[in-house]
Amino acid sequence: MSKLNNLVSRIMNIDAIQRQSIISFIWQIVLAAFGFLSTVYFARTVGASVLGGYFLFVSYFSIVSMVTDGGFAVAAIKRISEGEEQNEYFSAFVALRLLFVILIVLILIAFRGYFVDLNNAGTFIWLLLALFVAVLYGAISYGLQGSGKVGIHATGNFINNFSRVVIQVVAIYLGFSVAGLAGGFVAGMFIAAIIQLRFLNLRLTRFGWKHIKSLSTFSLWIFFISSGMVVFSTADTIMIGYYLGNADVGVYRIVLQFTSLASFTMVAFRSTLLPRISRWGKIGKMDPIQISLSRALTYSLILAIPMLVGGFILGDKLLYHFYGKDFAQGYSTLVILFFVQIVNIFYYLFSTYLTAMDQLKDLCKATLIAVVMNIGLNVLLIPSMGINGAAVAALCTMGLNVIMTFSILSKNMKVVLETDSLINILKASFIMLVFIGCYRVFIPISSLLLVLIPTILGVIIYTVLILKYDRKINEELMSIIRQIVYQ
């Protein structure tokens, strides 16, 4: 026990942002591996059509949750992170969220007949239940994030996803199909909420109109921004279902989920940085804000670029041998979406910094312009290009988003890309590309094992080279390891 306490003490001595980002990143890795294996199982067991029905359920949940949230979640994180009247802001957020959920659920029940896809799949009731459970889970999770307990927040998010996948695997094994997937989605949130509750120091208390007004002022712009993000992330799924079919939805979402592995370093940084930037901005510390953005971009691209390279060379074989022949048709979509994930890194980090620095009005305008463009391109391209059209629409829209958010952010701070580290990442990725390319030319890939060999060797080669070429990254990682092991 003393050794464990000593290890925890060493970890706690690491810089807060590094420590919390590492915790988030570790959970992201574990979850990605577990989620990947479970998705392979689902794809091979129930096929693209059932998965398509589940992904539509998740898309509807995201859209309805966006409406019930009203932008208050990010507003609550912002206000709680500022350290003043935290319980009052927390309580106001919970009350507002619950009120919105009740109103929206009543509306959904009244218009249930219009949700044909959900009714046919038997997931409408699960949608209503998920909305109520999300109130509990969201209140606790956002409360922890606003309080600066980002490591616990990340652990809770892992528990949510891990529990969900375990229950879904069991449900599919027992033959519950899409209802089992939806039920696991709900159960994961509930389990994570109960476990995280013991770490929440915020308490429900009396709040006043000024707290609601303060949240509302901030949340109005957040609502438009988050609405745009949700519509952007779900419009392609819903439109593919409308123009094509559930099987195409299944293929597209599996490919999108696979490529999202390239950006989970960025996800870890986003949840860690938001409350920190908010506090730095409040006290006028711009230097650490600028430095943190440069490092976040570097450490996000350090994974995304080599994954793009590996996906380009081995993507068709990975889809075929992991998910099955029905999903191999998504190779060209996979390549496009890997580019989307790289562009995503810039957009989501830029938007995170703009949100934390209260630059919401301009961010909202940029987001709404991109959403309109995305919907228009999806309507135009999906009927003629299939799921590739959705991927192209996402790439064009996200590219526009990056240009607009960069223009806004650069007016408030210096946006500096660490070019030396980027060159090192490109050099290591190119050498890995040559190795994997030669492997594929000379060795026919006819089995899962023959796909895994170049994949694993490519990872090893890239890791060794990036540590060799980039001394700054090497020294930072070694410093963290020394603090954990030797301090």
Backbone torsions as a table, in degrees:
resi	resn	phi	psi	omega
1	MET	NA	-39.7	-179.8
2	SER	-63.9	-36.9	178.2
3	LYS	-66.0	-39.4	178.4
4	LEU	-64.9	-43.6	178.6
5	ASN	-63.2	-36.9	178.4
6	ASN	-65.8	-40.3	178.5
7	LEU	-64.2	-44.2	179.2
8	VAL	-61.7	-41.0	178.9
9	SER	-61.5	-41.0	178.5
10	ARG	-64.3	-42.7	179.5
11	ILE	-63.0	-39.7	-178.6
12	MET	-68.0	-19.8	179.1
13	ASN	-80.1	-10.1	176.9
14	ILE	-71.2	148.7	177.2
15	ASP	-47.8	138.8	-171.3
16	ALA	-57.0	-46.2	-178.6
17	ILE	-65.6	-43.5	178.2
18	GLN	-62.3	-45.3	-178.2
19	ARG	-61.3	-49.1	-177.2
20	GLN	-68.6	-35.6	176.7
21	SER	-66.5	-38.8	178.5
22	ILE	-64.0	-44.2	178.5
23	ILE	-59.8	-47.2	179.1
24	SER	-61.1	-42.2	-177.3
25	PHE	-66.1	-41.7	179.3
26	ILE	-61.7	-46.3	178.6
27	TRP	-63.6	-36.1	177.7
28	GLN	-62.5	-40.8	179.8
29	ILE	-64.5	-49.3	-178.7
30	VAL	-61.2	-45.6	-178.1
31	LEU	-66.2	-40.0	179.4
32	ALA	-60.9	-43.8	179.2
33	ALA	-63.9	-45.8	-179.0
34	PHE	-67.7	-42.6	179.1
35	GLY	-64.6	-37.8	179.0
36	PHE	-62.3	-47.5	-179.5
37	LEU	-63.8	-39.7	179.9
38	SER	-67.6	-37.8	179.4
39	THR	-66.1	-39.0	174.9
40	VAL	-58.8	-42.9	178.9
41	TYR	-63.0	-45.7	179.9
42	PHE	-62.0	-45.6	-177.3
43	ALA	-60.8	-40.4	-177.7
44	ARG	-80.9	-21.3	-176.5
45	THR	-91.7	-48.5	-174.5
46	VAL	-108.0	-16.7	175.9
47	GLY	85.4	176.6	-173.3
48	ALA	-68.9	-34.4	-174.8
49	SER	-66.5	-47.3	179.1
50	VAL	-65.1	-42.2	177.3
51	LEU	-62.2	-36.8	177.1
52	GLY	-60.8	-41.4	177.1
53	GLY	-62.3	-39.7	178.7
54	TYR	-68.1	-42.1	179.6
55	PHE	-64.9	-32.7	174.7
56	LEU	-65.7	-40.7	176.1
57	PHE	-58.1	-45.7	180.0
58	VAL	-64.3	-37.8	179.4
59	SER	-65.6	-43.5	177.1
60	TYR	-63.1	-40.8	178.6
61	PHE	-61.1	-41.6	-179.6
62	SER	-63.3	-42.5	-178.9
63	ILE	-67.4	-46.6	-179.2
64	VAL	-66.6	-38.5	178.1
65	SER	-62.6	-35.7	177.2
66	MET	-61.0	-40.7	179.3
67	VAL	-69.2	-45.3	-178.3
68	THR	-69.2	-27.3	178.8
69	ASP	-72.3	-41.3	177.8
70	GLY	63.8	14.4	-177.9
71	GLY	83.4	-0.1	-175.6
72	PHE	-72.1	-25.2	-177.7
73	ALA	-62.6	-53.2	179.4
74	VAL	-65.1	-36.6	177.2
75	ALA	-60.9	-41.9	179.2
76	ALA	-65.3	-42.8	177.0
77	ILE	-58.7	-44.5	-179.2
78	LYS	-61.5	-50.4	-176.9
79	ARG	-68.4	-42.2	179.5
80	ILE	-64.2	-39.1	-178.1
81	SER	-66.8	-20.4	179.3
82	GLU	-75.9	-12.8	171.1
83	GLY	85.6	6.4	-178.6
84	GLU	-115.0	128.3	178.2
85	GLU	49.5	52.3	-174.4
86	GLN	-64.3	-44.8	-179.1
87	ASN	-62.6	-37.9	-179.6
88	GLU	-66.0	-44.5	178.6
89	TYR	-66.8	-38.7	177.8
90	PHE	-61.8	-46.0	-178.5
91	SER	-65.2	-41.8	178.3
92	ALA	-61.7	-40.5	178.7
93	PHE	-62.6	-47.0	-179.3
94	VAL	-60.8	-44.7	-179.0
95	ALA	-63.4	-44.1	-179.6
96	LEU	-65.7	-42.4	-179.6
97	ARG	-63.3	-43.5	-180.0
98	LEU	-64.4	-41.1	178.7
99	LEU	-61.0	-45.0	-179.8
100	PHE	-64.8	-40.0	-179.9
101	VAL	-63.2	-45.0	179.6
102	ILE	-59.3	-45.7	-179.4
103	LEU	-63.3	-45.3	-177.7
104	ILE	-67.8	-38.8	178.9
105	VAL	-62.2	-42.0	177.6
106	LEU	-61.6	-40.1	177.8
107	ILE	-66.4	-42.7	179.1
108	LEU	-61.1	-42.7	179.4
109	ILE	-63.2	-40.5	-179.4
110	ALA	-64.4	-33.4	-177.1
111	PHE	-110.7	28.5	-176.0
112	ARG	-57.1	-34.3	-176.6
113	GLY	-61.5	-20.3	-178.8
114	TYR	-82.8	-14.8	-178.9
115	PHE	-92.8	71.1	-173.3
116	VAL	-63.1	-44.9	-177.5
117	ASP	-60.8	-45.5	-179.2
118	LEU	-67.4	-40.5	179.5
119	ASN	-65.0	-43.6	-179.5
120	ASN	-65.2	-34.1	-179.8
121	ALA	-83.4	-11.7	-179.1
122	GLY	75.5	26.7	-176.3
123	THR	-110.9	4.7	-178.1
124	PHE	-63.5	-46.2	179.6
125	ILE	-63.4	-37.5	177.8
126	TRP	-63.6	-34.3	178.0
127	LEU	-63.1	-44.9	179.7
128	LEU	-63.2	-44.2	179.8
129	LEU	-63.6	-40.4	-179.6
130	ALA	-61.5	-36.7	-179.2
131	LEU	-64.7	-40.5	179.6
132	PHE	-71.3	-41.4	178.3
133	VAL	-64.4	-34.1	179.7
134	ALA	-64.5	-26.5	176.4
135	VAL	-63.3	-47.9	178.9
136	LEU	-64.4	-50.9	-177.6
137	TYR	-62.4	-44.8	-178.1
138	GLY	-64.7	-41.7	-179.5
139	ALA	-59.4	-46.5	-178.4
140	ILE	-70.5	-45.0	-176.4
141	SER	-65.3	-47.8	-179.9
142	TYR	-68.8	-32.9	176.1
143	GLY	-62.4	-42.6	177.4
144	LEU	-64.8	-41.9	-179.2
145	GLN	-65.1	-43.6	178.8
146	GLY	-64.8	-29.5	179.6
147	SER	-79.9	-2.0	179.9
148	GLY	87.2	4.7	179.5
149	LYS	-88.3	62.8	-172.7
150	VAL	-70.8	-33.0	177.6
151	GLY	-62.8	-42.5	177.5
152	ILE	-67.9	-40.1	176.8
153	HIS	-58.6	-45.2	179.4
154	ALA	-64.3	-39.9	178.0
155	THR	-64.2	-40.7	176.9
156	GLY	-63.1	-39.3	177.7
157	ASN	-64.0	-38.2	176.4
158	PHE	-63.7	-45.2	179.9
159	ILE	-59.8	-41.3	178.1
160	ASN	-57.1	-53.8	-176.4
161	ASN	-70.2	-38.7	179.7
162	PHE	-64.7	-47.0	179.0
163	SER	-61.7	-41.9	179.5
164	ARG	-58.0	-48.2	-176.2
165	VAL	-66.2	-41.9	179.1
166	VAL	-59.1	-47.4	-179.1
167	ILE	-65.8	-38.5	179.0
168	GLN	-65.0	-41.0	178.9
169	VAL	-61.5	-45.5	179.2
170	VAL	-63.2	-42.4	-178.6
171	ALA	-64.3	-42.1	178.3
172	ILE	-65.8	-39.8	178.3
173	TYR	-61.0	-36.2	179.6
174	LEU	-82.9	-2.2	173.8
175	GLY	90.5	22.7	-177.2
176	PHE	-86.0	-3.8	172.7
177	SER	55.4	-138.2	-173.1
178	VAL	-65.9	-31.6	177.4
179	ALA	-64.8	-34.4	176.9
180	GLY	-67.4	-37.5	177.0
181	LEU	-66.2	-43.5	178.9
182	ALA	-66.6	-40.4	178.6
183	GLY	-62.9	-39.7	176.4
184	GLY	-64.3	-35.4	177.3
185	PHE	-59.9	-44.9	-179.7
186	VAL	-70.2	-45.9	-176.8
187	ALA	-62.5	-36.4	179.8
188	GLY	-61.1	-43.2	178.2
189	MET	-63.0	-42.2	-177.1
190	PHE	-65.2	-45.1	-179.9
191	ILE	-61.9	-45.1	-180.0
192	ALA	-63.9	-38.5	-180.0
193	ALA	-62.4	-44.5	-178.7
194	ILE	-64.1	-41.0	-178.4
195	ILE	-70.2	-40.5	-178.4
196	GLN	-71.7	-22.8	-173.3
197	LEU	-56.9	-36.5	-177.0
198	ARG	-67.4	-18.3	-179.3
199	PHE	-96.4	-3.2	-177.6
200	LEU	-86.3	118.3	179.2
201	ASN	-89.5	-15.7	179.1
202	LEU	-70.5	147.6	-178.5
203	ARG	-132.2	150.5	176.0
204	LEU	-71.1	133.1	-178.5
205	THR	-150.4	177.9	178.7
206	ARG	-70.0	140.1	177.9
207	PHE	-133.8	162.8	-176.5
208	GLY	-115.6	178.3	-179.5
209	TRP	-62.2	-32.0	-178.4
210	LYS	-64.0	-31.6	178.9
211	HIS	-71.5	-41.4	176.8
212	ILE	-63.6	-42.9	-178.8
213	LYS	-64.1	-42.0	179.4
214	SER	-63.5	-44.5	176.9
215	LEU	-63.8	-41.6	-176.4
216	SER	-66.0	-40.1	-179.9
217	THR	-60.6	-43.9	179.9
218	PHE	-75.0	-37.6	-171.8
219	SER	-75.3	-21.9	-178.1
220	LEU	-58.1	-49.5	178.9
221	TRP	-70.5	-37.9	177.5
222	ILE	-60.2	-38.7	-179.7
223	PHE	-60.3	-47.2	179.4
224	PHE	-64.5	-39.9	179.9
225	ILE	-66.8	-49.0	-179.3
226	SER	-66.8	-34.2	176.1
227	SER	-60.9	-44.3	178.5
228	GLY	-61.9	-42.0	-179.9
229	MET	-64.7	-42.2	-178.9
230	VAL	-67.3	-45.1	178.2
231	VAL	-60.7	-42.2	179.8
232	PHE	-60.6	-41.0	-175.1
233	SER	-82.1	-13.6	-177.3
234	THR	-118.1	-18.0	-176.5
235	ALA	-60.3	-40.3	-179.0
236	ASP	-62.8	-42.7	-179.5
237	THR	-61.6	-49.1	-177.4
238	ILE	-65.7	-39.3	-179.0
239	MET	-72.0	-34.8	174.4
240	ILE	-62.8	-42.4	176.8
241	GLY	-61.8	-35.7	-178.6
242	TYR	-74.4	-46.9	-174.9
243	TYR	-84.5	-30.6	-173.6
244	LEU	-114.2	-81.5	-178.9
245	GLY	167.9	170.3	-177.3
246	ASN	-61.8	-34.8	-179.8
247	ALA	-63.6	-40.7	177.4
248	ASP	-67.5	-36.2	174.8
249	VAL	-59.7	-44.9	-179.8
250	GLY	-59.5	-45.8	179.8
251	VAL	-63.6	-46.7	-177.3
252	TYR	-62.3	-45.4	-177.1
253	ARG	-70.6	-33.5	175.4
254	ILE	-64.0	-44.4	178.6
255	VAL	-64.4	-42.6	178.7
256	LEU	-62.7	-41.6	178.4
257	GLN	-63.8	-39.5	179.4
258	PHE	-64.2	-46.1	-178.4
259	THR	-70.6	-23.6	-179.3
260	SER	-65.4	-15.4	174.8
261	LEU	-59.2	-26.5	-178.0
262	ALA	-69.3	-18.7	-174.1
263	SER	-115.2	11.1	-175.3
264	PHE	-75.7	-15.0	170.0
265	THR	-65.0	-42.7	177.4
266	MET	-61.2	-38.4	179.6
267	VAL	-62.0	-41.1	178.7
268	ALA	-62.7	-41.1	179.8
269	PHE	-68.2	-39.3	-176.8
270	ARG	-58.8	-49.7	-177.3
271	SER	-66.8	-29.8	-179.8
272	THR	-77.6	-40.1	-170.0
273	LEU	-80.2	-31.7	-172.4
274	LEU	-53.4	-54.2	179.8
275	PRO	-66.4	-31.3	179.5
276	ARG	-67.8	-47.3	-179.9
277	ILE	-62.6	-39.6	178.8
278	SER	-57.3	-45.1	-178.6
279	ARG	-71.2	-41.4	177.0
280	TRP	-61.0	-43.1	179.8
281	GLY	-63.2	-35.2	-178.8
282	LYS	-65.4	-33.7	-177.9
283	ILE	-103.7	8.7	172.5
284	GLY	77.8	22.4	178.6
285	LYS	-89.8	96.5	-176.5
286	MET	-87.6	-31.8	-177.4
287	ASP	-58.4	-51.1	178.6
288	PRO	-63.7	-28.0	177.1
289	ILE	-65.4	-46.7	-179.2
290	GLN	-66.1	-42.0	179.5
291	ILE	-64.8	-42.4	-178.1
292	SER	-63.3	-36.1	178.5
293	LEU	-66.3	-44.1	179.3
294	SER	-60.3	-43.8	-179.7
295	ARG	-69.5	-38.2	179.3
296	ALA	-63.2	-41.2	177.9
297	LEU	-63.3	-44.2	-179.5
298	THR	-61.8	-49.9	-176.1
299	TYR	-71.8	-19.7	174.9
300	SER	-78.0	-41.8	-179.4
301	LEU	-73.0	-21.6	-177.4
302	ILE	-63.2	-21.8	176.9
303	LEU	-102.7	-38.8	-172.3
304	ALA	-66.1	-42.7	-176.1
305	ILE	-65.9	-48.6	177.7
306	PRO	-64.6	-29.7	177.3
307	MET	-68.9	-35.4	173.8
308	LEU	-60.8	-45.1	179.7
309	VAL	-61.7	-48.6	179.9
310	GLY	-63.4	-39.4	179.0
311	GLY	-65.6	-36.5	179.6
312	PHE	-65.0	-40.5	-176.7
313	ILE	-81.2	-40.5	-170.7
314	LEU	-116.6	2.1	-172.2
315	GLY	-55.9	-43.5	-178.0
316	ASP	-63.6	-41.6	-179.7
317	LYS	-71.7	-36.1	177.7
318	LEU	-62.8	-45.0	179.4
319	LEU	-64.2	-42.4	-177.2
320	TYR	-66.6	-49.3	-173.6
321	HIS	-80.2	-24.4	178.3
322	PHE	-88.0	-50.0	-170.7
323	TYR	-101.1	-24.3	-178.9
324	GLY	118.1	166.7	-173.6
325	LYS	-66.0	-26.7	179.3
326	ASP	-63.6	-25.2	-175.7
327	PHE	-96.7	-11.5	-179.2
328	ALA	-65.1	-23.1	179.3
329	GLN	-66.5	-12.2	-178.2
330	GLY	-88.8	13.7	-175.4
331	TYR	-60.9	-49.6	-178.7
332	SER	-63.7	-35.1	175.2
333	THR	-64.1	-38.9	179.5
334	LEU	-60.2	-45.0	-179.2
335	VAL	-62.1	-45.3	179.8
336	ILE	-62.3	-42.8	-177.3
337	LEU	-69.8	-26.0	173.4
338	PHE	-64.5	-39.8	174.4
339	PHE	-64.2	-38.3	177.4
340	VAL	-59.5	-42.1	-178.3
341	GLN	-64.4	-36.5	177.4
342	ILE	-65.7	-44.7	177.2
343	VAL	-64.3	-37.0	178.0
344	ASN	-55.2	-38.7	-178.0
345	ILE	-56.2	-47.4	-179.6
346	PHE	-66.3	-45.2	-176.4
347	TYR	-64.2	-48.4	-174.4
348	TYR	-70.2	-33.8	175.1
349	LEU	-69.8	-43.0	177.5
350	PHE	-59.8	-45.2	-178.1
351	SER	-67.8	-33.2	176.9
352	THR	-63.2	-44.6	-179.6
353	TYR	-67.8	-39.4	178.1
354	LEU	-65.1	-38.8	178.6
355	THR	-64.9	-46.8	-178.2
356	ALA	-65.5	-25.7	-178.4
357	MET	-98.0	13.6	175.7
358	ASP	65.3	24.9	177.5
359	GLN	-94.7	63.7	-168.0
360	LEU	-90.4	-33.1	-175.2
361	LYS	-62.5	-49.0	-179.9
362	ASP	-68.4	-37.7	177.8
363	LEU	-62.7	-38.4	178.9
364	CYS	-62.9	-44.8	179.5
365	LYS	-59.9	-44.8	-179.9
366	ALA	-62.5	-42.0	-178.0
367	THR	-65.1	-44.7	-178.4
368	LEU	-65.7	-37.5	176.1
369	ILE	-61.5	-44.3	-179.3
370	ALA	-65.8	-37.3	180.0
371	VAL	-63.6	-46.0	179.0
372	VAL	-59.6	-43.2	178.4
373	MET	-63.4	-41.5	-178.5
374	ASN	-63.5	-46.4	179.6
375	ILE	-62.1	-44.9	179.3
376	GLY	-60.8	-44.2	179.7
377	LEU	-66.9	-37.9	177.2
378	ASN	-62.5	-44.1	178.5
379	VAL	-62.2	-37.8	-177.8
380	LEU	-77.3	-40.6	-168.7
381	LEU	-95.6	-33.3	-176.6
382	ILE	-61.4	-45.9	179.3
383	PRO	-61.7	-30.1	-176.4
384	SER	-96.0	-28.9	-175.1
385	MET	-116.5	-3.0	-179.1
386	GLY	69.8	-144.7	-176.9
387	ILE	-68.6	-22.2	173.8
388	ASN	-63.1	-34.0	178.4
389	GLY	-62.9	-39.6	177.8
390	ALA	-64.7	-39.8	179.8
391	ALA	-67.1	-41.7	177.9
392	VAL	-64.1	-41.1	177.6
393	ALA	-60.4	-42.4	179.0
394	ALA	-63.6	-41.8	-178.5
395	LEU	-65.4	-45.7	179.8
396	CYS	-63.9	-43.9	-177.9
397	THR	-67.3	-44.1	-179.0
398	MET	-67.4	-34.1	175.2
399	GLY	-61.6	-43.8	175.9
400	LEU	-62.1	-40.6	178.5
401	ASN	-58.5	-44.7	-178.6
402	VAL	-62.7	-44.5	179.6
403	ILE	-59.6	-44.8	-177.1
404	MET	-70.2	-44.2	-178.6
405	THR	-69.5	-34.2	175.8
406	PHE	-63.4	-42.2	179.2
407	SER	-60.3	-40.6	179.9
408	ILE	-69.8	-48.1	-174.8
409	LEU	-65.6	-37.8	-176.8
410	SER	-67.2	-16.5	175.6
411	LYS	-78.0	-17.8	-176.4
412	ASN	-107.9	-20.3	-178.0
413	MET	-162.2	164.1	176.0
414	LYS	-78.8	129.3	175.6
415	VAL	-106.3	105.8	-173.8
416	VAL	-115.5	123.4	175.0
417	LEU	-92.7	130.3	-179.8
418	GLU	-74.8	88.8	-171.1
419	THR	-62.8	-36.1	179.3
420	ASP	-61.0	-45.3	179.2
421	SER	-66.9	-38.3	178.6
422	LEU	-62.7	-42.0	177.6
423	ILE	-62.4	-40.7	178.4
424	ASN	-64.0	-39.9	177.2
425	ILE	-62.6	-42.7	-179.8
426	LEU	-67.1	-39.4	178.7
427	LYS	-63.2	-48.2	-180.0
428	ALA	-63.8	-38.2	179.8
429	SER	-67.6	-37.3	179.6
430	PHE	-65.7	-43.2	178.5
431	ILE	-63.5	-40.7	176.0
432	MET	-61.8	-39.8	178.0
433	LEU	-59.6	-44.8	179.9
434	VAL	-62.9	-43.2	-179.4
435	PHE	-63.0	-50.9	-177.8
436	ILE	-65.3	-36.7	178.4
437	GLY	-62.7	-44.0	178.1
438	CYS	-64.0	-40.1	178.2
439	TYR	-58.4	-45.4	-176.7
440	ARG	-70.1	-33.6	179.3
441	VAL	-65.6	-41.8	-171.9
442	PHE	-96.1	-18.3	-178.6
443	ILE	-124.4	112.0	178.0
444	PRO	-62.7	130.8	-178.2
445	ILE	-94.1	100.5	-174.0
446	SER	-118.2	5.0	-179.0
447	SER	-151.7	168.0	179.0
448	LEU	-62.8	-39.5	179.7
449	LEU	-60.4	-41.7	-178.7
450	LEU	-72.8	-13.7	171.3
451	VAL	-84.8	-39.5	-176.9
452	LEU	-68.3	-35.2	-176.9
453	ILE	-59.0	-55.4	179.9
454	PRO	-67.0	-28.8	178.7
455	THR	-64.3	-49.6	-178.9
456	ILE	-66.7	-43.9	179.3
457	LEU	-64.0	-37.0	177.8
458	GLY	-62.7	-41.6	178.0
459	VAL	-62.0	-44.9	-179.5
460	ILE	-62.7	-46.6	-179.2
461	ILE	-61.0	-46.3	-178.6
462	TYR	-63.4	-44.0	-178.5
463	THR	-62.2	-45.8	179.7
464	VAL	-62.3	-42.3	-176.9
465	LEU	-69.2	-41.6	-177.6
466	ILE	-67.4	-35.5	176.6
467	LEU	-70.3	-30.2	178.8
468	LYS	-75.8	-44.1	-175.2
469	TYR	-75.4	-38.7	-172.4
470	ASP	-106.6	99.1	-177.6
471	ARG	-67.8	-31.7	-177.9
472	LYS	-64.9	-47.2	178.1
473	ILE	-63.5	-43.3	179.0
474	ASN	-57.7	-47.9	-177.2
475	GLU	-66.8	-38.1	178.7
476	GLU	-64.1	-43.6	179.9
477	LEU	-67.0	-42.3	179.2
478	MET	-64.3	-36.4	178.6
479	SER	-63.2	-42.9	178.7
480	ILE	-64.0	-43.7	180.0
481	ILE	-63.1	-41.1	-179.9
482	ARG	-64.8	-38.2	179.1
483	GLN	-64.8	-35.6	-179.0
484	ILE	-75.5	-42.7	-170.4
485	VAL	-87.4	-41.9	-168.3
486	TYR	-107.2	-20.9	-172.7
487	GLN	-64.1	NA	NA
